[in-house]
């Protein structure tokens, strides 16, 4: 055929050279496509130990005490604290990268560390400059905090002189059994034992060793089994009213724009920040699941002995999962950069800022949810039969899109009301 290349000439359709990634394993190819930034991570010295105990943590429902104590007191625990209270004042992006690295190895521990960084940010904004000395004490000692105040929490305070006597239960206290301090929101009661009207809700922070406090290991979830998302019971626990502040409750984001704060960054609402970091944890988990699945696929066979990797649907599912991962990672990084720029410029966030960061990360987590479903479909019955790392990662991931802070139904509903000029719901 005229014009056809000689047999030993390279075609215009091929360079004739091996691609740069020829010979790489499936795991290496995924990491090449979706790089894992590790430079400057404070958690880096602990990552091998974190991964080594992950399977045991899942089975025993408790993170290794050696790992917990190794991380306690480090600069990792001080990242969300500003320098004026003894912290390292890390960027939102860098903290997300740190949690991403932990989640790729042990999502339960990542969940606990995420909770600490988030609720400490909340605590600083809530108690304000008057408690700066106490906050500095917590930070400089690298101590761990938790906030058992989720759905169905009911703690009441009976006023006696200059104290309130606390009774009740705080729920959803992620990391409570590992923590040094717990925050508690409680309703002041009248002589009849019922909450006064209008509601008077206070907030304070207590050492977990306080007499009358009991941490109940009640978390029995299908995933994140070692996250210690437990209940904390209070029985006749006295607190000084001078150590309590009014609880912002539902309008906390609005209140933080005007009340005195220790540092400008605490005008950012903790829920929006928690969404940024939750999305990064989901990226880390899904990237690891994809890498492991790609690595294992080469040696798997389908019925009648064919190679799994030769099935077109397997190829499509892996390609789509990787595409969703890349999109979610890019969106999450952009959302973090947006907040970091706002903090650096001293800009007070408004409602649109707050809703935008939640909306972006909520959609990123939804993309990652689809990616995990594609990997689950590709793994097929073999994953169910064999269990192993993918089974554990799949279970752990299920907790992420349904967390109330990033829950699609809540976030998109709030954003829709905002865009239609309607008053937002309390949460």
Buried (B, 14 or more C-beta within 10 A) or exposed (E): EEEEEEEEEEEEEEEEEEEEEEEEEBBBBBBEBBEBEEEEBBBEEBBEBBBBBBEEBBEEBBBBEEBBEBBBBBEBBBBBBBEBBBBBBBBBBBBBBBBBBBBBBBBBBBBBBBBBBBBBBBBBBBBBBEBBEBBBEBBBBBBBBBBBBBEEBEBBBBBEEEBBBBBBBBBBBBBBBBBBBBBBBBBBBEEEEEBEEEEBBBBBBBEBEBEBBEBBEBBEBEBBBBBBBBBBBBEEBBBEBEBBBEBBEEEBBBBBBEBEBBBBBBBBBBBBBBBBBBBBBBBBBBBBBBBBBBBBBEEBEBEEEEEBBEBEEBBEBBEBBBEBBBBBBEBBBEBBEBBBEBBEEEEEBEBEBBBBBBBBBBBBBBBBBBBBBBBBEBBEEBBEEEEBBBBBBBBBBBBBBEBEBBBBEBBBEBBEBBEEEEEBEEE
